[in-house]
Amino acid sequence: MAPSDDSLRKALHRYQEGVFTDADVTRCTGLSARSIRELIKRGAVRTLSEDRGAGCIRTFDAATFKRLALLAAINAAGFSLTLAGQMAYLLPSDDLLYRTYDPINVLFDTTVNVDRGRGLPPRLEMPRFNWFDPDKPAMADPDHDWLLEIYDGRLVALVFQRRRGTLIYGDLRKAGTEFVSWWPFQAQLIDYFSGNGDVAPKWAGKRSSADRIDPKFLDYRYENHDSDDDPLRRMAYAAAQRPIFTTTINMTLAIRLALRRYLGIEPLARSWFASATASTRGRVPAEGSGPVPSNKVRKHNDNA
């Protein structure tokens, strides 16, 4: 049943405050509390508070909440928590992704400056998209969705709205357990579209505090394959045109579903993951492994 207008307004106001608890992450993304604790322990995500220990409630900002929704989807596709965290973090233009798929930006006139503590901006008569319409189910949106695709178990690509083509931004090695980036995250411009030559690693957090994670978790490796005559680049884009098999993760749908659950207009992730886990328990890969073929069983579950 769709929430009342008052309930939705209150949920949107809470969202605008930008503080999400680990309980929010669990019920909206399906990540278990254990997985969240493990990610924090490894330095894979940044919390708003540095407090630790019994009785402390872990909180995250909106960018981290959305990144965890993406991480959960990659993990559910059969990749370890570490690999899922690395691929989600080392995603080109992820800040644009998180700003675009945002209920405040979609539903409200954000050109009007409103103090967050005093309320929401004016509601748009016609929302920019119907992604957060409580009377419509969440659906794929091929004209706007961003996809993460892995070709032949190795080549990692970002697909911006099918018609705009494919960007291969890394590859998996060592039997799918190691991610090598083709995108220079070690040299991010501080200002968008500026000639400022001052650069810094993404994990230095020049753009967002959510980016300030432990670089040891990333185990970051970069290789430049920009040249048109680069053999690996040529092989990669040829494979993208005719892959033998493809793993596809609809990143924007995963984020929209998590946000809709937070707003109370979508069933909670826990019930969905419970049914999925019942049929696949034991087949999510152990840490350090890549996707698990359906005819192999592993005892350890990263997301138990």
Backbone torsions as a table, in degrees:
resi	resn	phi	psi	omega
1	MET	NA	135.2	-178.6
2	ALA	-68.4	145.0	179.5
3	PRO	-70.4	158.6	175.4
4	SER	-67.8	161.8	178.5
5	ASP	-58.5	-37.7	-179.6
6	ASP	-67.3	-41.4	179.2
7	SER	-64.5	-41.5	179.7
8	LEU	-66.2	-40.3	179.0
9	ARG	-62.3	-42.8	179.1
10	LYS	-64.6	-39.7	178.8
11	ALA	-65.1	-39.7	178.2
12	LEU	-66.4	-36.2	177.6
13	HIS	-65.8	-43.4	176.5
14	ARG	-60.8	-42.8	179.7
15	TYR	-59.9	-42.3	-178.3
16	GLN	-61.2	-27.5	179.1
17	GLU	-67.2	-23.1	171.3
18	GLY	75.6	26.4	179.0
19	VAL	-124.8	121.8	-176.1
20	PHE	-125.5	133.1	-179.6
21	THR	-88.5	167.5	176.5
22	ASP	-64.0	-28.6	175.5
23	ALA	-65.9	-37.7	175.4
24	ASP	-60.9	-44.9	-178.9
25	VAL	-62.3	-44.1	-178.7
26	THR	-62.3	-49.2	-174.9
27	ARG	-75.1	-21.9	-176.0
28	CYS	-99.2	-26.2	-177.8
29	THR	-111.2	-22.0	-177.0
30	GLY	91.0	-6.2	174.2
31	LEU	-65.3	137.1	179.5
32	SER	-77.2	160.0	176.7
33	ALA	-59.6	-36.3	179.2
34	ARG	-64.3	-42.2	179.5
35	SER	-64.3	-40.4	178.7
36	ILE	-63.2	-45.0	177.9
37	ARG	-59.9	-41.0	-179.0
38	GLU	-65.4	-40.6	179.0
39	LEU	-65.3	-40.2	177.5
40	ILE	-65.3	-43.2	179.8
41	LYS	-59.6	-37.9	-178.9
42	ARG	-81.9	-4.5	-179.4
43	GLY	79.2	21.7	-175.8
44	ALA	-81.3	-23.2	178.8
45	VAL	-135.4	155.8	-179.3
46	ARG	-108.1	131.2	176.4
47	THR	-94.5	158.0	178.8
48	LEU	-72.4	-29.4	178.8
49	SER	-115.0	143.7	178.3
50	GLU	-89.2	0.0	-179.5
51	ASP	-64.1	141.7	178.8
52	ARG	-134.5	164.1	174.5
53	GLY	106.6	175.2	-177.4
54	ALA	-60.3	137.8	177.0
55	GLY	88.1	-11.7	179.6
56	CYS	-87.3	131.6	178.3
57	ILE	-95.2	120.3	179.4
58	ARG	-77.4	134.2	-179.8
59	THR	-128.2	153.2	-176.2
60	PHE	-135.4	159.6	174.0
61	ASP	-88.4	178.2	-174.0
62	ALA	-65.2	-38.5	-179.7
63	ALA	-63.4	-42.1	178.7
64	THR	-67.4	-39.4	176.8
65	PHE	-56.7	-45.7	-178.8
66	LYS	-70.9	-37.4	177.9
67	ARG	-64.1	-37.6	178.1
68	LEU	-68.4	-32.9	174.9
69	ALA	-63.8	-40.6	177.5
70	LEU	-68.0	-44.2	178.1
71	LEU	-58.3	-42.9	-179.4
72	ALA	-61.7	-39.3	-179.8
73	ALA	-67.1	-39.6	178.9
74	ILE	-67.9	-41.6	177.5
75	ASN	-62.0	-41.5	179.3
76	ALA	-66.4	-23.7	178.1
77	ALA	-76.9	-5.9	174.2
78	GLY	114.6	11.9	178.9
79	PHE	-102.9	150.8	-178.1
80	SER	-64.6	161.4	177.4
81	LEU	-56.5	-43.3	-179.0
82	THR	-62.3	-50.3	-178.4
83	LEU	-64.7	-40.8	177.9
84	ALA	-61.4	-42.2	179.2
85	GLY	-64.8	-39.7	179.3
86	GLN	-67.4	-44.9	-178.8
87	MET	-68.1	-35.0	178.5
88	ALA	-70.0	-42.0	-178.4
89	TYR	-70.8	-43.7	-176.8
90	LEU	-88.0	49.4	179.9
91	LEU	-104.9	120.5	179.6
92	PRO	-57.8	137.9	174.5
93	SER	61.0	30.5	-179.5
94	ASP	-65.2	-28.8	177.2
95	ASP	-63.3	-38.1	175.7
96	LEU	-65.6	-40.7	178.1
97	LEU	-58.6	-47.1	-175.8
98	TYR	-71.2	-31.7	177.3
99	ARG	-72.4	-37.2	-177.2
100	THR	-69.5	-45.6	-176.6
101	TYR	-92.5	74.2	-174.1
102	ASP	-141.5	124.3	-175.3
103	PRO	-61.9	-32.0	178.6
104	ILE	-66.7	-44.9	-179.8
105	ASN	-68.4	-28.4	-178.0
106	VAL	-82.3	-37.8	-170.2
107	LEU	-99.8	-18.1	-170.7
108	PHE	-123.7	160.1	176.4
109	ASP	-83.8	95.1	-174.6
110	THR	-81.1	0.1	174.4
111	THR	-76.9	-16.3	177.6
112	VAL	-88.4	122.6	-176.8
113	ASN	-81.5	113.9	-179.2
114	VAL	-125.8	132.7	175.5
115	ASP	-63.4	124.8	-176.6
116	ARG	-54.9	-36.2	-177.9
117	GLY	-71.8	-12.7	-175.4
118	ARG	-103.9	-6.8	177.9
119	GLY	140.6	-174.7	-177.9
120	LEU	-90.5	156.8	173.4
121	PRO	-64.9	170.1	177.2
122	PRO	-61.7	139.7	179.3
123	ARG	-73.6	137.0	175.4
124	LEU	-71.2	138.8	175.9
125	GLU	-63.3	-37.7	177.6
126	MET	-123.7	105.3	179.7
127	PRO	-55.6	151.5	-178.9
128	ARG	-63.9	-32.6	176.5
129	PHE	-144.3	164.4	179.3
130	ASN	-97.3	21.6	-174.7
131	TRP	-62.5	-27.8	-175.3
132	PHE	-117.8	30.7	175.8
133	ASP	-80.7	116.0	-177.2
134	PRO	-66.7	-16.4	-179.0
135	ASP	-92.1	0.5	179.6
136	LYS	-125.9	138.6	179.7
137	PRO	-71.8	155.2	175.4
138	ALA	-67.8	130.1	-177.8
139	MET	-134.6	158.8	170.4
140	ALA	-64.2	148.4	179.7
141	ASP	-128.5	83.7	-172.4
142	PRO	-56.6	-27.5	-178.6
143	ASP	-74.5	-18.2	-175.3
144	HIS	-130.4	-12.9	-175.3
145	ASP	-67.2	145.2	170.1
146	TRP	-103.5	130.2	-178.8
147	LEU	-114.5	145.4	168.2
148	LEU	-104.1	121.9	-178.6
149	GLU	-125.4	137.9	175.9
150	ILE	-116.8	116.0	-177.0
151	TYR	-93.7	129.0	176.6
152	ASP	54.6	30.7	176.3
153	GLY	71.6	10.2	-175.4
154	ARG	-133.7	-49.7	-169.7
155	LEU	-88.3	123.5	-174.1
156	VAL	-102.3	122.7	-173.4
157	ALA	-129.0	147.8	170.5
158	LEU	-104.9	123.5	-179.9
159	VAL	-109.5	108.6	178.8
160	PHE	-85.9	108.5	172.6
161	GLN	42.9	91.3	-169.7
162	ARG	-15.4	-45.1	-173.4
163	ARG	-70.0	-16.1	-176.6
164	ARG	-92.5	-2.5	173.4
165	GLY	96.5	-171.3	-170.7
166	THR	-122.3	136.0	173.6
167	LEU	-116.5	111.4	175.5
168	ILE	-83.9	117.1	-173.0
169	TYR	-115.6	10.6	176.4
170	GLY	172.2	176.8	176.3
171	ASP	-144.6	157.5	179.5
172	LEU	-99.0	137.5	-179.6
173	ARG	-131.0	177.3	-179.3
174	LYS	51.5	58.1	177.8
175	ALA	58.3	36.8	175.6
176	GLY	78.9	21.0	-177.3
177	THR	-109.4	-6.3	-176.7
178	GLU	-131.5	131.9	179.9
179	PHE	-105.0	128.4	176.5
180	VAL	-114.9	122.9	-176.1
181	SER	-85.3	141.4	171.6
182	TRP	-103.1	7.2	-175.7
183	TRP	-115.7	130.1	-170.1
184	PRO	-79.4	75.6	179.8
185	PHE	-72.9	-10.9	178.4
186	GLN	-79.7	-2.6	-177.6
187	ALA	-142.9	76.0	-179.5
188	GLN	-97.8	130.5	175.8
189	LEU	-64.3	142.3	179.7
190	ILE	-71.5	-44.5	-176.5
191	ASP	-108.8	136.3	178.5
192	TYR	-64.2	139.3	172.6
193	PHE	51.4	36.6	-179.3
194	SER	-115.0	160.0	177.0
195	GLY	-88.1	6.5	-178.9
196	ASN	-62.6	121.9	-177.5
197	GLY	-84.9	-2.4	-179.7
198	ASP	-70.5	122.4	-177.1
199	VAL	-124.7	159.3	179.4
200	ALA	-156.6	155.3	175.5
201	PRO	-61.9	151.2	177.4
202	LYS	-56.0	-40.1	-175.6
203	TRP	-72.1	-3.9	172.6
204	ALA	-77.1	-12.0	172.1
205	GLY	72.3	31.7	179.6
206	LYS	-66.3	-31.2	-177.9
207	ARG	-94.8	-36.1	-174.1
208	SER	-152.3	138.0	178.0
209	SER	-65.0	-25.6	178.4
210	ALA	-63.6	-21.0	-178.7
211	ASP	-82.2	-11.3	-175.6
212	ARG	-82.6	75.9	178.0
213	ILE	-107.7	174.2	-178.4
214	ASP	-74.6	115.9	-179.5
215	PRO	-62.2	-19.9	177.5
216	LYS	-64.7	-33.1	177.8
217	PHE	-63.7	-39.6	-176.0
218	LEU	-68.3	-31.4	-174.2
219	ASP	47.0	49.7	-168.2
220	TYR	-65.1	128.1	173.1
221	ARG	-129.1	135.0	-177.5
222	TYR	-127.2	136.3	172.8
223	GLU	-131.8	137.7	179.8
224	ASN	-90.3	116.7	176.9
225	HIS	-126.5	41.0	-176.3
226	ASP	-79.2	-25.9	-174.2
227	SER	-66.2	137.3	-179.5
228	ASP	-62.5	-25.9	-179.4
229	ASP	-98.5	11.5	176.5
230	ASP	-66.9	123.8	-175.6
231	PRO	-59.9	-41.5	-178.6
232	LEU	-68.5	-38.9	178.1
233	ARG	-62.8	-44.8	-178.9
234	ARG	-64.7	-41.2	177.7
235	MET	-64.2	-40.8	-176.6
236	ALA	-64.1	-47.6	-177.8
237	TYR	-73.1	-26.5	172.8
238	ALA	-67.7	-42.5	179.5
239	ALA	-65.3	-34.2	179.3
240	ALA	-64.2	-27.8	179.3
241	GLN	-78.3	-26.2	-178.0
242	ARG	-147.5	61.9	179.9
243	PRO	-67.4	147.6	173.6
244	ILE	-71.4	-41.2	173.3
245	PHE	-148.8	154.3	-176.2
246	THR	-135.5	133.1	169.2
247	THR	-99.6	121.2	-177.1
248	THR	-116.8	129.5	177.1
249	ILE	-122.6	118.1	178.8
250	ASN	-81.3	94.9	-173.9
251	MET	-64.4	-42.4	-176.0
252	THR	-70.3	-34.3	176.1
253	LEU	-67.0	-39.1	177.6
254	ALA	-60.9	-42.1	179.1
255	ILE	-69.2	-42.9	179.7
256	ARG	-61.9	-41.8	179.3
257	LEU	-61.8	-43.9	179.2
258	ALA	-61.7	-41.8	-179.9
259	LEU	-68.4	-40.0	178.4
260	ARG	-64.4	-37.8	176.2
261	ARG	-64.0	-41.4	178.8
262	TYR	-61.3	-38.3	-179.1
263	LEU	-80.6	-6.2	178.1
264	GLY	81.5	22.1	-179.6
265	ILE	-113.8	15.6	179.7
266	GLU	-148.3	143.3	175.8
267	PRO	-56.9	147.7	-176.8
268	LEU	-65.8	151.0	-177.1
269	ALA	-64.3	-30.3	-173.8
270	ARG	-57.9	-41.9	-177.6
271	SER	-69.2	-36.5	179.0
272	TRP	-68.3	-45.2	-177.6
273	PHE	-69.4	-28.6	179.4
274	ALA	-62.8	-42.8	179.6
275	SER	-70.6	-36.2	178.9
276	ALA	-67.9	-41.1	-178.3
277	THR	-66.2	-32.7	-178.4
278	ALA	-60.9	-32.1	-178.0
279	SER	-95.5	-14.5	-175.3
280	THR	-123.2	7.1	-175.5
281	ARG	-54.1	130.8	178.7
282	GLY	94.6	-5.6	-177.3
283	ARG	-106.7	-3.6	172.8
284	VAL	-74.0	135.4	-169.6
285	PRO	-67.4	149.0	172.9
286	ALA	-69.1	159.4	179.2
287	GLU	-57.1	133.9	179.8
288	GLY	93.3	5.2	178.7
289	SER	-117.9	158.9	176.2
290	GLY	-90.6	-161.0	-179.5
291	PRO	-59.4	143.7	-177.8
292	VAL	-100.0	123.1	175.4
293	PRO	-58.1	151.9	-173.3
294	SER	-66.7	-17.8	-178.5
295	ASN	-95.0	9.6	178.0
296	LYS	-119.6	142.9	-177.9
297	VAL	-120.6	135.6	174.6
298	ARG	-120.7	147.0	-175.6
299	LYS	-79.4	-31.4	-174.0
300	HIS	-86.8	136.5	178.9
301	ASN	-118.7	117.7	-178.7
302	ASP	-62.7	-27.8	-171.0
303	ASN	-115.7	32.0	-178.4
304	ALA	-77.3	NA	NA
